[in-house]
Amino acid sequence: MGLGDKISNKAQEVAGEAKEKLGDATNNEQLQAQGLKDQAAAKAKQAGEHVKDAAKDITGG
């Protein structure tokens, strides 16, 4: 996983957490849901990148 990808994915995850907390604080369920969705998307990207990294480690490439 490239450093740029790691930073981008973590930024998306943190932004999702902020949206979720803001939604909690303002009782805005739509914002909460959007925050959770952003976090899930970021974590899915991170998982995919980890799989790619593991495959490279196994194949030596």
Biopython code that builds the backbone (N, CA, C, O; Angstrom):
import numpy as np
from Bio.PDB.StructureBuilder import StructureBuilder

atoms = [
    (1, "MET", "N", (0.862, -1.159, 0.000)),
    (1, "MET", "CA", (0.000, 0.000, 0.000)),
    (1, "MET", "C", (0.905, 1.218, 0.000)),
    (1, "MET", "O", (1.819, 1.324, 0.819)),
    (2, "GLY", "N", (0.652, 2.123, -0.909)),
    (2, "GLY", "CA", (1.438, 3.331, -0.974)),
    (2, "GLY", "C", (1.101, 4.280, 0.158)),
    (2, "GLY", "O", (0.000, 4.247, 0.707)),
    (3, "LEU", "N", (2.061, 5.125, 0.502)),
    (3, "LEU", "CA", (1.855, 6.065, 1.591)),
    (3, "LEU", "C", (0.675, 6.987, 1.299)),
    (3, "LEU", "O", (-0.109, 7.290, 2.199)),
    (4, "GLY", "N", (0.539, 7.436, 0.052)),
    (4, "GLY", "CA", (-0.576, 8.304, -0.316)),
    (4, "GLY", "C", (-1.919, 7.634, -0.087)),
    (4, "GLY", "O", (-2.864, 8.269, 0.382)),
    (5, "ASP", "N", (-2.004, 6.345, -0.419)),
    (5, "ASP", "CA", (-3.245, 5.590, -0.194)),
    (5, "ASP", "C", (-3.552, 5.476, 1.288)),
    (5, "ASP", "O", (-4.699, 5.631, 1.707)),
    (6, "LYS", "N", (-2.516, 5.202, 2.085)),
    (6, "LYS", "CA", (-2.706, 5.076, 3.530)),
    (6, "LYS", "C", (-3.245, 6.379, 4.112)),
    (6, "LYS", "O", (-4.178, 6.378, 4.915)),
    (7, "ILE", "N", (-2.643, 7.484, 3.696)),
    (7, "ILE", "CA", (-3.063, 8.793, 4.203)),
    (7, "ILE", "C", (-4.490, 9.100, 3.775)),
    (7, "ILE", "O", (-5.299, 9.560, 4.581)),
    (8, "SER", "N", (-4.798, 8.849, 2.524)),
    (8, "SER", "CA", (-6.138, 9.116, 2.000)),
    (8, "SER", "C", (-7.198, 8.282, 2.711)),
    (8, "SER", "O", (-8.255, 8.793, 3.082)),
    (9, "ASN", "N", (-6.913, 7.010, 2.895)),
    (9, "ASN", "CA", (-7.872, 6.118, 3.557)),
    (9, "ASN", "C", (-8.072, 6.515, 5.010)),
    (9, "ASN", "O", (-9.198, 6.508, 5.507)),
    (10, "LYS", "N", (-6.986, 6.862, 5.695)),
    (10, "LYS", "CA", (-7.105, 7.259, 7.103)),
    (10, "LYS", "C", (-7.863, 8.580, 7.207)),
    (10, "LYS", "O", (-8.667, 8.763, 8.120)),
    (11, "ALA", "N", (-7.611, 9.499, 6.276)),
    (11, "ALA", "CA", (-8.326, 10.776, 6.291)),
    (11, "ALA", "C", (-9.827, 10.557, 6.105)),
    (11, "ALA", "O", (-10.641, 11.204, 6.764)),
    (12, "GLN", "N", (-10.187, 9.638, 5.202)),
    (12, "GLN", "CA", (-11.601, 9.338, 4.986)),
    (12, "GLN", "C", (-12.219, 8.720, 6.240)),
    (12, "GLN", "O", (-13.356, 9.027, 6.598)),
    (13, "GLU", "N", (-11.461, 7.849, 6.899)),
    (13, "GLU", "CA", (-11.967, 7.220, 8.121)),
    (13, "GLU", "C", (-12.175, 8.262, 9.227)),
    (13, "GLU", "O", (-13.200, 8.246, 9.909)),
    (14, "VAL", "N", (-11.212, 9.158, 9.403)),
    (14, "VAL", "CA", (-11.310, 10.195, 10.432)),
    (14, "VAL", "C", (-12.463, 11.154, 10.122)),
    (14, "VAL", "O", (-13.198, 11.558, 11.023)),
    (15, "ALA", "N", (-12.614, 11.510, 8.860)),
    (15, "ALA", "CA", (-13.725, 12.386, 8.472)),
    (15, "ALA", "C", (-15.066, 11.703, 8.762)),
    (15, "ALA", "O", (-16.014, 12.354, 9.201)),
    (16, "GLY", "N", (-15.140, 10.415, 8.520)),
    (16, "GLY", "CA", (-16.359, 9.668, 8.822)),
    (16, "GLY", "C", (-16.660, 9.659, 10.304)),
    (16, "GLY", "O", (-17.812, 9.792, 10.717)),
    (17, "GLU", "N", (-15.610, 9.499, 11.108)),
    (17, "GLU", "CA", (-15.801, 9.529, 12.559)),
    (17, "GLU", "C", (-16.311, 10.894, 13.004)),
    (17, "GLU", "O", (-17.184, 10.988, 13.867)),
    (18, "ALA", "N", (-15.764, 11.947, 12.414)),
    (18, "ALA", "CA", (-16.200, 13.303, 12.762)),
    (18, "ALA", "C", (-17.661, 13.527, 12.375)),
    (18, "ALA", "O", (-18.426, 14.120, 13.135)),
    (19, "LYS", "N", (-18.042, 13.050, 11.193)),
    (19, "LYS", "CA", (-19.435, 13.186, 10.761)),
    (19, "LYS", "C", (-20.370, 12.439, 11.699)),
    (19, "LYS", "O", (-21.433, 12.937, 12.071)),
    (20, "GLU", "N", (-19.955, 11.232, 12.075)),
    (20, "GLU", "CA", (-20.789, 10.430, 12.966)),
    (20, "GLU", "C", (-20.972, 11.151, 14.310)),
    (20, "GLU", "O", (-22.088, 11.233, 14.822)),
    (21, "LYS", "N", (-19.883, 11.669, 14.876)),
    (21, "LYS", "CA", (-19.960, 12.359, 16.166)),
    (21, "LYS", "C", (-20.772, 13.641, 16.072)),
    (21, "LYS", "O", (-21.528, 13.969, 16.987)),
    (22, "LEU", "N", (-20.619, 14.367, 14.969)),
    (22, "LEU", "CA", (-21.411, 15.574, 14.775)),
    (22, "LEU", "C", (-22.898, 15.215, 14.655)),
    (22, "LEU", "O", (-23.760, 15.909, 15.194)),
    (23, "GLY", "N", (-23.176, 14.138, 13.951)),
    (23, "GLY", "CA", (-24.553, 13.666, 13.841)),
    (23, "GLY", "C", (-25.122, 13.272, 15.187)),
    (23, "GLY", "O", (-26.287, 13.541, 15.482)),
    (24, "ASP", "N", (-24.284, 12.624, 16.016)),
    (24, "ASP", "CA", (-24.718, 12.275, 17.377)),
    (24, "ASP", "C", (-25.038, 13.534, 18.173)),
    (24, "ASP", "O", (-26.069, 13.617, 18.841)),
    (25, "ALA", "N", (-24.149, 14.500, 18.092)),
    (25, "ALA", "CA", (-24.299, 15.723, 18.888)),
    (25, "ALA", "C", (-25.513, 16.547, 18.470)),
    (25, "ALA", "O", (-26.146, 17.197, 19.301)),
    (26, "THR", "N", (-25.831, 16.516, 17.181)),
    (26, "THR", "CA", (-26.943, 17.327, 16.665)),
    (26, "THR", "C", (-28.216, 16.510, 16.453)),
    (26, "THR", "O", (-29.217, 17.025, 15.956)),
    (27, "ASN", "N", (-28.170, 15.234, 16.834)),
    (27, "ASN", "CA", (-29.307, 14.329, 16.656)),
    (27, "ASN", "C", (-29.723, 14.235, 15.183)),
    (27, "ASN", "O", (-30.910, 14.200, 14.857)),
    (28, "ASN", "N", (-28.715, 14.196, 14.306)),
    (28, "ASN", "CA", (-28.937, 14.125, 12.861)),
    (28, "ASN", "C", (-28.591, 12.707, 12.401)),
    (28, "ASN", "O", (-27.425, 12.378, 12.182)),
    (29, "GLU", "N", (-29.615, 11.886, 12.261)),
    (29, "GLU", "CA", (-29.395, 10.482, 11.903)),
    (29, "GLU", "C", (-28.782, 10.317, 10.519)),
    (29, "GLU", "O", (-27.999, 9.394, 10.295)),
    (30, "GLN", "N", (-29.133, 11.204, 9.588)),
    (30, "GLN", "CA", (-28.583, 11.112, 8.238)),
    (30, "GLN", "C", (-27.067, 11.351, 8.259)),
    (30, "GLN", "O", (-26.321, 10.655, 7.571)),
    (31, "LEU", "N", (-26.620, 12.318, 9.033)),
    (31, "LEU", "CA", (-25.194, 12.610, 9.133)),
    (31, "LEU", "C", (-24.461, 11.468, 9.833)),
    (31, "LEU", "O", (-23.341, 11.121, 9.458)),
    (32, "GLN", "N", (-25.093, 10.887, 10.847)),
    (32, "GLN", "CA", (-24.515, 9.727, 11.520)),
    (32, "GLN", "C", (-24.312, 8.586, 10.527)),
    (32, "GLN", "O", (-23.247, 7.971, 10.481)),
    (33, "ALA", "N", (-25.332, 8.315, 9.743)),
    (33, "ALA", "CA", (-25.269, 7.226, 8.771)),
    (33, "ALA", "C", (-24.203, 7.485, 7.718)),
    (33, "ALA", "O", (-23.477, 6.572, 7.325)),
    (34, "GLN", "N", (-24.109, 8.722, 7.265)),
    (34, "GLN", "CA", (-23.092, 9.068, 6.271)),
    (34, "GLN", "C", (-21.691, 8.864, 6.860)),
    (34, "GLN", "O", (-20.789, 8.378, 6.177)),
    (35, "GLY", "N", (-21.519, 9.234, 8.121)),
    (35, "GLY", "CA", (-20.234, 9.029, 8.781)),
    (35, "GLY", "C", (-19.870, 7.564, 8.884)),
    (35, "GLY", "O", (-18.726, 7.179, 8.639)),
    (36, "LEU", "N", (-20.847, 6.748, 9.250)),
    (36, "LEU", "CA", (-20.605, 5.308, 9.328)),
    (36, "LEU", "C", (-20.271, 4.727, 7.960)),
    (36, "LEU", "O", (-19.409, 3.856, 7.840)),
    (37, "LYS", "N", (-20.955, 5.211, 6.936)),
    (37, "LYS", "CA", (-20.694, 4.742, 5.568)),
    (37, "LYS", "C", (-19.273, 5.104, 5.135)),
    (37, "LYS", "O", (-18.570, 4.285, 4.544)),
    (38, "ASP", "N", (-18.860, 6.330, 5.431)),
    (38, "ASP", "CA", (-17.499, 6.762, 5.079)),
    (38, "ASP", "C", (-16.451, 5.914, 5.790)),
    (38, "ASP", "O", (-15.441, 5.533, 5.198)),
    (39, "GLN", "N", (-16.700, 5.622, 7.070)),
    (39, "GLN", "CA", (-15.757, 4.794, 7.821)),
    (39, "GLN", "C", (-15.667, 3.385, 7.234)),
    (39, "GLN", "O", (-14.578, 2.827, 7.102)),
    (40, "ALA", "N", (-16.804, 2.827, 6.889)),
    (40, "ALA", "CA", (-16.827, 1.475, 6.321)),
    (40, "ALA", "C", (-16.103, 1.429, 4.982)),
    (40, "ALA", "O", (-15.372, 0.481, 4.696)),
    (41, "ALA", "N", (-16.308, 2.456, 4.164)),
    (41, "ALA", "CA", (-15.643, 2.502, 2.859)),
    (41, "ALA", "C", (-14.130, 2.591, 3.030)),
    (41, "ALA", "O", (-13.380, 1.916, 2.325)),
    (42, "ALA", "N", (-13.690, 3.415, 3.958)),
    (42, "ALA", "CA", (-12.252, 3.562, 4.196)),
    (42, "ALA", "C", (-11.647, 2.255, 4.695)),
    (42, "ALA", "O", (-10.565, 1.857, 4.263)),
    (43, "LYS", "N", (-12.351, 1.592, 5.607)),
    (43, "LYS", "CA", (-11.838, 0.330, 6.148)),
    (43, "LYS", "C", (-11.804, -0.760, 5.074)),
    (43, "LYS", "O", (-10.901, -1.597, 5.068)),
    (44, "ALA", "N", (-12.772, -0.751, 4.179)),
    (44, "ALA", "CA", (-12.789, -1.731, 3.083)),
    (44, "ALA", "C", (-11.597, -1.499, 2.156)),
    (44, "ALA", "O", (-10.953, -2.450, 1.715)),
    (45, "LYS", "N", (-11.309, -0.234, 1.864)),
    (45, "LYS", "CA", (-10.145, 0.084, 1.029)),
    (45, "LYS", "C", (-8.858, -0.366, 1.706)),
    (45, "LYS", "O", (-7.970, -0.925, 1.063)),
    (46, "GLN", "N", (-8.765, -0.120, 3.003)),
    (46, "GLN", "CA", (-7.570, -0.520, 3.748)),
    (46, "GLN", "C", (-7.406, -2.035, 3.722)),
    (46, "GLN", "O", (-6.293, -2.537, 3.566)),
    (47, "ALA", "N", (-8.497, -2.758, 3.873)),
    (47, "ALA", "CA", (-8.442, -4.225, 3.850)),
    (47, "ALA", "C", (-7.983, -4.717, 2.482)),
    (47, "ALA", "O", (-7.175, -5.642, 2.391)),
    (48, "GLY", "N", (-8.494, -4.105, 1.428)),
    (48, "GLY", "CA", (-8.076, -4.489, 0.079)),
    (48, "GLY", "C", (-6.601, -4.239, -0.151)),
    (48, "GLY", "O", (-5.916, -5.046, -0.780)),
    (49, "GLU", "N", (-6.117, -3.133, 0.353)),
    (49, "GLU", "CA", (-4.691, -2.817, 0.214)),
    (49, "GLU", "C", (-3.839, -3.796, 1.014)),
    (49, "GLU", "O", (-2.750, -4.168, 0.576)),
    (50, "HIS", "N", (-4.322, -4.216, 2.182)),
    (50, "HIS", "CA", (-3.582, -5.192, 2.984)),
    (50, "HIS", "C", (-3.492, -6.537, 2.256)),
    (50, "HIS", "O", (-2.465, -7.213, 2.318)),
    (51, "VAL", "N", (-4.557, -6.914, 1.578)),
    (51, "VAL", "CA", (-4.547, -8.160, 0.807)),
    (51, "VAL", "C", (-3.515, -8.066, -0.315)),
    (51, "VAL", "O", (-2.757, -9.006, -0.558)),
    (52, "LYS", "N", (-3.497, -6.919, -0.993)),
    (52, "LYS", "CA", (-2.515, -6.735, -2.064)),
    (52, "LYS", "C", (-1.092, -6.816, -1.522)),
    (52, "LYS", "O", (-0.224, -7.452, -2.120)),
    (53, "ASP", "N", (-0.862, -6.162, -0.379)),
    (53, "ASP", "CA", (0.465, -6.187, 0.237)),
    (53, "ASP", "C", (0.869, -7.606, 0.610)),
    (53, "ASP", "O", (2.014, -8.005, 0.395)),
    (54, "ALA", "N", (-0.063, -8.367, 1.168)),
    (54, "ALA", "CA", (0.224, -9.734, 1.558)),
    (54, "ALA", "C", (0.554, -10.583, 0.336)),
    (54, "ALA", "O", (1.465, -11.410, 0.382)),
    (55, "ALA", "N", (-0.177, -10.386, -0.747)),
    (55, "ALA", "CA", (0.099, -11.141, -1.969)),
    (55, "ALA", "C", (1.482, -10.809, -2.516)),
    (55, "ALA", "O", (2.195, -11.692, -2.994)),
    (56, "LYS", "N", (1.861, -9.531, -2.445)),
    (56, "LYS", "CA", (3.200, -9.143, -2.895)),
    (56, "LYS", "C", (4.272, -9.796, -2.030)),
    (56, "LYS", "O", (5.305, -10.238, -2.533)),
    (57, "ASP", "N", (4.019, -9.851, -0.725)),
    (57, "ASP", "CA", (4.989, -10.483, 0.188)),
    (57, "ASP", "C", (5.158, -11.950, -0.127)),
    (57, "ASP", "O", (6.273, -12.469, -0.091)),
    (58, "ILE", "N", (4.063, -12.626, -0.435)),
    (58, "ILE", "CA", (4.118, -14.064, -0.714)),
    (58, "ILE", "C", (4.817, -14.333, -2.032)),
    (58, "ILE", "O", (5.631, -15.250, -2.136)),
    (59, "THR", "N", (4.496, -13.530, -3.043)),
    (59, "THR", "CA", (5.063, -13.769, -4.371)),
    (59, "THR", "C", (6.437, -13.114, -4.544)),
    (59, "THR", "O", (7.137, -13.372, -5.523)),
    (60, "GLY", "N", (6.808, -12.279, -3.598)),
    (60, "GLY", "CA", (8.102, -11.613, -3.698)),
    (60, "GLY", "C", (8.099, -10.449, -4.669)),
    (60, "GLY", "O", (9.159, -9.956, -5.057)),
    (61, "GLY", "N", (6.916, -10.007, -5.063)),
    (61, "GLY", "CA", (6.844, -8.948, -6.050)),
    (61, "GLY", "C", (6.392, -7.699, -5.474)),
    (61, "GLY", "O", (6.276, -6.698, -6.182)),
]
sb = StructureBuilder()
sb.init_structure("model")
sb.init_model(0)
sb.init_chain("A")
sb.init_seg("    ")
for serial, (resi, resn, name, xyz) in enumerate(atoms, 1):
    if name == "N":
        sb.init_residue(resn, " ", resi, " ")
    sb.init_atom(name, np.array(xyz, "f"), 0.0, 1.0, " ", f" {name:<3s}", serial, name[0])
structure = sb.get_structure()
